[in-house]
């Protein structure tokens, strides 16, 4: 029975810089394991292991093209990260507005 991905799997999957590099590449177009390994500066074996993590988290899917495995991005799962980080964007906006008010109130030197 396939394992269902949880939100923590998505956060774990994007925590690694090599996996993020692969997601960046896949956001442009689908790619083979070899192309993703080259892009991320990883061995073929390491890239395959990272792609398995991304697949289990529901961030990528693959299909066969001849003898190659071709991967493509499944961006809907990234929504979990977007929604979580949105609250911090609001926090930064509020902080910057407060800073702007403080600087506007400071007398000119």
Protein Blocks (a to p, Z undefined) as FASTA:
>chain_A
ZZdddfklmmmmmmpmklmmmmmmmmmogcdfklmmmmnopafklmmmmmmmmmmnopac
cddehjbccddddfklmmmmmmmmmmmmmmmmmmmmmmmmmmmmpccZZ
